[in-house]
Amino acid sequence: MNGKNISAKARQHIGRVKELDCSVCDAPGPSDAHHIEQGSHFTVVALCKDCHQGSSNGRQKEPT
């Protein structure tokens, strides 16, 4: 995520999402803010490190 092009309102929204528990496994926050649609800073969900990038639940590292 390029922090230079994010509005203050979007940055605040992402910050609030990061405070949430994981949307997949309910692990307590802070969480990562996963962009559902790249570049759309208001379509993010809270994911713990494992669900976002981890070995058991993470989808970011799976081959496409």
ABEGO torsion letter per residue (X at the ends): XBAAABBAAAAAAAAAAAABBBAAAGBBOBBBBBBABBGBAABBBBBBAAAAABAAABAAABBX
